[in-house]
């Protein structure tokens, strides 16, 4: 997620203040309406980002959780 691009698309002004080596420093300003659009865009991007990687990996954690639960549910065996 390119947060500066999201700010620009929301109508905020993004200024490059300085660049020292590879590090760059920006200022972002805009109206409260633009800030709300930016916040909505960030939430939407995070939701999309969270949904994408889970398509093929959701089954593995559930299977191990079921195994762990069934193991914990068994009573302890007496020691003889």
N, C-alpha and C positions, 0 to 999 in steps of 0.2 A: 504494500500500500504506500503510495507516494503522497505523504501528508501535505506537502506544499502544493501539489497539483490539485488535491481536493480543496484546499483553501482558495486557490485561484478560481476553480470551477464554481465555488460557492459565492464568488463575487468579492472576495477579500483581496487586498493589495499586499503582495509579497515583495519585500525589498531585500536585496543582498547588502548587508551592512559591511561585512568584511570577509576576507578569505585569507587564512593563515595556513600555509602548507596545503594539506588536503581537507582541512576543517573549514567549513563555511558557516557564517552566522547571518541569520535572517530576522527581519522584523515583519510581523503580519498585523495588518489593521483592517478594520471594516466596521460596518454597522451591526447592530444587534441582530437584525434579520439575517445578515450574511453569516454571523456567528452561529445562528440556529441552523441555517442550511448546512454549514460546515459540520456541526455536531451530528446532524441527521446523516450526512454522507459518511462520516467516520463510523457511526453505528451500523449503517448498511454494509460498509466494506468489511467490518469485523464479523458480521453475521455471515456474509458470503465466504470469508476466509475460514471461519470455523466450520462451515458446512462442507467445504470442498475436500479437505484431507480425510474426513471420516468416512468417505464412501466405501473404501475397502478395508479399513482397519477396525471397524466397530465390533466385528464378531469376535475377535481375539480377546479383548478385555472382558466381554460378557461371559465368554466360556470359562475363563480363568476365575472370574468372580463366582460363578455357579459352583465350580469345583471347590473353591475355598469355603463357600458357605456350607456345602454338603459335608466337607471334612470336619468343619467346626461343629456341626450339628450332631455328629456321632459322639456317643458318650465315651469317656476315657476308659481304656482297658485296665483292669486291675493287674498289679504286678505280683507275681508269685515267686 
